[in-house]
Amino acid sequence: MNNPPGFVQLSHAGVEQAIRDSMSLADSAIWLLDAEGMPLSEVPNLGMKTQNSFMLGDHRGFDRKTRQMTDEYGIRRISFGKTSYLGSHCVAAVISEYERMDR
């Protein structure tokens, strides 16, 4: 992506630095998408933050080190349920949830 749209933020930092950078912003939250997390539709104040970032793993999920790091930073886990979805469907589900909140 040479010229991403204005709502896309690119970073070449590692995971921990990206977490620190995001958490340093006022009114921001990071959410980890995880089948064992709280259902996305039940997360309080999800739409109240000005900057929400979502961490999405690959088909294997996150490695132990990353999961431990997200626990240390207090990153909350949210879920679409027990079914595993393609990353593109997870992104669409997050967008859909925000569109419902906007009504």
Sequence and secondary structure as in RCSB ss.txt:
>XXXX:A:sequence
MNNPPGFVQLSHAGVEQAIRDSMSLADSAIWLLDAEGMPLSEVPNLGMKTQNSFMLGDHRGFDRKTRQMTDEYGI
RRISFGKTSYLGSHCVAAVISEYERMDR
>XXXX:A:secstr
  S  TT     S HHHHHHHHHTSTTEEEEEEEEEEEEGGG TTTTTSSEEEEE  BTTB  HHHHHHHHHTT 
EEEES SS   HHHHHHHHHHHHHHHT 
